[in-house]
Amino acid sequence: MPLNLPNLLTWLRILLIPMVIGVFYLPASMLSGSEANLLATVFFVVAAITDWFDGYLARKLNQTSAFGAFLDPVADKLMVAAALIVLVDLGRTAPVIALIIIGREIAISALREWMAKAGKPGSVAVSFVGKFKTAFQMIAISLLLFWEPLAGFPTQEIGHLLINLAALLTLISMAYYLNMAAKALRQQS
C-alpha cells in the first residue's frame, strides 16, 4: 500500500465515517440536536471534498496506484451507505431511497468486477450521468444531515427533492451501465 497524499485523503474519508454517524448517538448532554446536525454535516462535507481531491491529486501528482483505485470506491460506498442508514434511522429519508442507492452501488461494483474478469473493464467506466447522480446525492445527504432551515433556505425540502432525484438518476445510471456491459459482452461473443 503506497502511502501518498491521495491515499491518505481516502483513509481520512474512511475515518470520518464513524464521526458522521457517531455524533447522532452521543448523549444529549454532550451535543444538542442542532450541534449533532452541524458536526455530522461538516464531517460529511469534508469527506465528500476529499473524494474529489484524492482522485484529482492522484492524477495531477502521478500517484495513482492499484490500491488507491481499489480503496477510493470502497470509501465512497461506505460513506454514502453509512450516511443513508443514519438518515433512515433518523426518519429523514425513506428506506426505499436508501435501498435503491445502496443496492445500485453493490450491483454496479459486482458488475464492474464481473466485466473485469470478462476482459472488458472499461465497458462500465464512470459516466456523466453517474457523476451527476453523485453530485445530487452528496448535496442531498449534506442537506438532510443538516436538517434545519439555514437563513430561510428550506434544507429539508430541497434535501428530499435532491435525494429523490438522486434515486431516479441512480436507476438511470444503473440501466446505462447494464446496457454498456451487455453491449460489450455481445461484441465479445
C-alpha beads as a LAMMPS data file, in Angstrom:
LAMMPS data file: protein, C-alpha beads

189 atoms
188 bonds

1 atom types
1 bond types

-500.0 500.0 xlo xhi
-500.0 500.0 ylo yhi
-500.0 500.0 zlo zhi

Masses

1 110.0

Atoms # bond

1 1 1 0.000 0.000 0.000
2 1 1 1.687 3.220 -1.134
3 1 1 1.433 5.989 1.453
4 1 1 0.893 9.094 -0.599
5 1 1 -1.349 12.134 -0.257
6 1 1 -4.242 10.760 -2.358
7 1 1 -4.350 7.519 -0.350
8 1 1 -4.097 9.430 2.927
9 1 1 -7.112 11.517 1.887
10 1 1 -9.012 8.325 1.127
11 1 1 -8.117 6.951 4.575
12 1 1 -9.255 10.259 6.106
13 1 1 -12.615 9.807 4.375
14 1 1 -12.943 6.347 5.903
15 1 1 -12.009 7.685 9.357
16 1 1 -14.664 10.393 9.070
17 1 1 -17.458 7.830 8.576
18 1 1 -17.814 6.884 12.271
19 1 1 -17.700 10.573 13.154
20 1 1 -20.606 11.366 10.809
21 1 1 -22.611 8.584 12.412
22 1 1 -21.416 8.851 15.989
23 1 1 -22.481 12.421 16.677
24 1 1 -26.128 11.377 16.417
25 1 1 -25.743 8.716 19.076
26 1 1 -23.917 10.718 21.724
27 1 1 -25.900 11.588 24.854
28 1 1 -27.984 14.749 24.542
29 1 1 -25.962 16.205 27.420
30 1 1 -22.885 16.188 25.154
31 1 1 -24.400 17.622 21.959
32 1 1 -27.708 19.219 21.169
33 1 1 -29.596 18.021 18.106
34 1 1 -28.546 21.150 16.220
35 1 1 -24.901 20.636 17.150
36 1 1 -25.023 16.989 16.070
37 1 1 -26.600 18.023 12.758
38 1 1 -23.909 20.636 12.166
39 1 1 -20.990 18.374 13.087
40 1 1 -22.272 15.460 11.012
41 1 1 -22.717 17.780 8.043
42 1 1 -19.220 19.245 8.402
43 1 1 -17.672 15.756 8.670
44 1 1 -19.655 14.541 5.660
45 1 1 -18.812 17.586 3.520
46 1 1 -15.108 17.268 4.378
47 1 1 -15.285 13.579 3.427
48 1 1 -17.073 14.425 0.166
49 1 1 -14.441 17.038 -0.682
50 1 1 -11.638 14.539 -0.063
51 1 1 -13.405 12.252 -2.542
52 1 1 -12.866 14.798 -5.281
53 1 1 -9.362 15.800 -4.181
54 1 1 -7.883 12.317 -3.834
55 1 1 -8.589 11.425 -7.458
56 1 1 -7.531 14.831 -8.730
57 1 1 -4.268 14.738 -6.787
58 1 1 -3.528 11.138 -7.764
59 1 1 -3.709 12.126 -11.427
60 1 1 -2.008 15.517 -11.024
61 1 1 0.876 14.158 -8.921
62 1 1 1.084 10.936 -10.919
63 1 1 0.430 8.954 -7.735
64 1 1 -2.211 6.570 -8.990
65 1 1 -1.981 3.037 -7.648
66 1 1 -3.912 -0.212 -7.794
67 1 1 -4.511 0.082 -4.051
68 1 1 -5.869 3.625 -4.412
69 1 1 -8.094 2.533 -7.303
70 1 1 -9.478 -0.191 -5.040
71 1 1 -9.816 1.845 -1.829
72 1 1 -11.375 5.012 -3.286
73 1 1 -14.676 3.487 -4.442
74 1 1 -14.879 1.390 -1.254
75 1 1 -14.549 4.563 0.831
76 1 1 -17.181 6.314 -1.299
77 1 1 -19.684 3.497 -0.937
78 1 1 -19.091 3.132 2.804
79 1 1 -19.524 6.866 3.320
80 1 1 -22.778 7.080 1.372
81 1 1 -24.232 3.846 2.782
82 1 1 -23.442 4.831 6.372
83 1 1 -24.969 8.284 5.948
84 1 1 -28.097 6.878 4.285
85 1 1 -28.590 4.299 7.038
86 1 1 -28.349 7.041 9.668
87 1 1 -30.787 9.219 7.709
88 1 1 -33.263 6.322 7.550
89 1 1 -32.800 5.704 11.288
90 1 1 -33.467 9.394 11.997
91 1 1 -36.570 9.345 9.779
92 1 1 -35.076 11.859 7.342
93 1 1 -35.278 9.720 4.225
94 1 1 -37.321 6.746 3.115
95 1 1 -35.868 3.244 3.395
96 1 1 -36.683 2.620 -0.281
97 1 1 -34.425 5.524 -1.286
98 1 1 -31.547 4.076 0.736
99 1 1 -32.226 0.621 -0.709
100 1 1 -32.165 1.926 -4.297
101 1 1 -28.920 3.852 -3.816
102 1 1 -27.074 1.238 -1.757
103 1 1 -28.391 -1.633 -3.895
104 1 1 -27.209 0.072 -7.061
105 1 1 -23.746 0.612 -5.596
106 1 1 -23.441 -3.073 -4.738
107 1 1 -24.815 -4.168 -8.128
108 1 1 -22.534 -1.891 -10.144
109 1 1 -19.485 -2.886 -8.083
110 1 1 -20.281 -6.525 -8.797
111 1 1 -20.874 -5.725 -12.472
112 1 1 -17.508 -3.954 -12.718
113 1 1 -15.793 -6.932 -11.108
114 1 1 -17.531 -9.348 -13.479
115 1 1 -16.682 -7.232 -16.535
116 1 1 -13.045 -7.023 -15.442
117 1 1 -12.929 -10.829 -15.229
118 1 1 -14.561 -10.998 -18.670
119 1 1 -11.729 -8.825 -20.019
120 1 1 -13.907 -5.732 -20.524
121 1 1 -13.104 -3.487 -17.523
122 1 1 -13.580 -0.204 -19.403
123 1 1 -17.102 -1.075 -20.529
124 1 1 -18.598 0.141 -17.252
125 1 1 -16.390 3.187 -16.657
126 1 1 -17.885 6.136 -14.798
127 1 1 -20.316 8.084 -16.974
128 1 1 -21.609 11.641 -16.931
129 1 1 -24.961 10.520 -15.511
130 1 1 -23.083 8.683 -12.743
131 1 1 -21.166 11.848 -11.854
132 1 1 -24.363 13.893 -11.915
133 1 1 -26.030 11.320 -9.643
134 1 1 -23.114 11.522 -7.226
135 1 1 -23.305 15.326 -7.060
136 1 1 -27.062 15.259 -6.313
137 1 1 -26.521 12.508 -3.764
138 1 1 -23.746 14.323 -1.879
139 1 1 -25.638 17.615 -1.764
140 1 1 -28.867 15.877 -0.725
141 1 1 -27.201 13.889 2.054
142 1 1 -25.476 17.038 3.332
143 1 1 -28.791 18.908 3.447
144 1 1 -30.585 16.013 5.137
145 1 1 -27.834 15.704 7.737
146 1 1 -28.017 19.440 8.457
147 1 1 -31.824 19.247 8.509
148 1 1 -32.613 22.677 9.919
149 1 1 -33.536 25.704 7.814
150 1 1 -30.497 27.834 7.094
151 1 1 -31.196 31.571 6.731
152 1 1 -34.616 30.765 5.295
153 1 1 -33.251 28.073 2.952
154 1 1 -35.520 25.007 3.244
155 1 1 -32.827 22.340 3.697
156 1 1 -35.318 19.545 4.401
157 1 1 -37.457 20.181 1.338
158 1 1 -34.511 20.675 -1.025
159 1 1 -32.737 17.683 0.531
160 1 1 -35.790 15.468 -0.043
161 1 1 -36.170 16.699 -3.611
162 1 1 -32.493 16.074 -4.390
163 1 1 -32.351 12.644 -2.742
164 1 1 -35.393 11.597 -4.782
165 1 1 -33.728 12.915 -7.952
166 1 1 -30.529 11.110 -6.940
167 1 1 -32.503 7.864 -6.580
168 1 1 -34.001 8.374 -10.044
169 1 1 -30.557 9.115 -11.514
170 1 1 -29.284 6.055 -9.661
171 1 1 -31.750 3.865 -11.558
172 1 1 -30.988 5.597 -14.864
173 1 1 -27.228 5.214 -14.377
174 1 1 -27.660 1.557 -13.418
175 1 1 -29.638 0.930 -16.599
176 1 1 -26.922 2.731 -18.572
177 1 1 -24.133 0.622 -17.055
178 1 1 -26.069 -2.605 -17.557
179 1 1 -26.674 -1.664 -21.193
180 1 1 -22.971 -0.864 -21.718
181 1 1 -21.970 -4.192 -20.165
182 1 1 -24.476 -6.083 -22.312
183 1 1 -23.125 -4.406 -25.473
184 1 1 -19.552 -5.269 -24.506
185 1 1 -20.475 -8.892 -23.845
186 1 1 -22.375 -9.164 -27.162
187 1 1 -19.325 -7.827 -29.033
188 1 1 -17.121 -10.372 -27.281
189 1 1 -19.197 -13.383 -28.317

Bonds

1 1 1 2
2 1 2 3
3 1 3 4
4 1 4 5
5 1 5 6
6 1 6 7
7 1 7 8
8 1 8 9
9 1 9 10
10 1 10 11
11 1 11 12
12 1 12 13
13 1 13 14
14 1 14 15
15 1 15 16
16 1 16 17
17 1 17 18
18 1 18 19
19 1 19 20
20 1 20 21
21 1 21 22
22 1 22 23
23 1 23 24
24 1 24 25
25 1 25 26
26 1 26 27
27 1 27 28
28 1 28 29
29 1 29 30
30 1 30 31
31 1 31 32
32 1 32 33
33 1 33 34
34 1 34 35
35 1 35 36
36 1 36 37
37 1 37 38
38 1 38 39
39 1 39 40
40 1 40 41
41 1 41 42
42 1 42 43
43 1 43 44
44 1 44 45
45 1 45 46
46 1 46 47
47 1 47 48
48 1 48 49
49 1 49 50
50 1 50 51
51 1 51 52
52 1 52 53
53 1 53 54
54 1 54 55
55 1 55 56
56 1 56 57
57 1 57 58
58 1 58 59
59 1 59 60
60 1 60 61
61 1 61 62
62 1 62 63
63 1 63 64
64 1 64 65
65 1 65 66
66 1 66 67
67 1 67 68
68 1 68 69
69 1 69 70
70 1 70 71
71 1 71 72
72 1 72 73
73 1 73 74
74 1 74 75
75 1 75 76
76 1 76 77
77 1 77 78
78 1 78 79
79 1 79 80
80 1 80 81
81 1 81 82
82 1 82 83
83 1 83 84
84 1 84 85
85 1 85 86
86 1 86 87
87 1 87 88
88 1 88 89
89 1 89 90
90 1 90 91
91 1 91 92
92 1 92 93
93 1 93 94
94 1 94 95
95 1 95 96
96 1 96 97
97 1 97 98
98 1 98 99
99 1 99 100
100 1 100 101
101 1 101 102
102 1 102 103
103 1 103 104
104 1 104 105
105 1 105 106
106 1 106 107
107 1 107 108
108 1 108 109
109 1 109 110
110 1 110 111
111 1 111 112
112 1 112 113
113 1 113 114
114 1 114 115
115 1 115 116
116 1 116 117
117 1 117 118
118 1 118 119
119 1 119 120
120 1 120 121
121 1 121 122
122 1 122 123
123 1 123 124
124 1 124 125
125 1 125 126
126 1 126 127
127 1 127 128
128 1 128 129
129 1 129 130
130 1 130 131
131 1 131 132
132 1 132 133
133 1 133 134
134 1 134 135
135 1 135 136
136 1 136 137
137 1 137 138
138 1 138 139
139 1 139 140
140 1 140 141
141 1 141 142
142 1 142 143
143 1 143 144
144 1 144 145
145 1 145 146
146 1 146 147
147 1 147 148
148 1 148 149
149 1 149 150
150 1 150 151
151 1 151 152
152 1 152 153
153 1 153 154
154 1 154 155
155 1 155 156
156 1 156 157
157 1 157 158
158 1 158 159
159 1 159 160
160 1 160 161
161 1 161 162
162 1 162 163
163 1 163 164
164 1 164 165
165 1 165 166
166 1 166 167
167 1 167 168
168 1 168 169
169 1 169 170
170 1 170 171
171 1 171 172
172 1 172 173
173 1 173 174
174 1 174 175
175 1 175 176
176 1 176 177
177 1 177 178
178 1 178 179
179 1 179 180
180 1 180 181
181 1 181 182
182 1 182 183
183 1 183 184
184 1 184 185
185 1 185 186
186 1 186 187
187 1 187 188
188 1 188 189
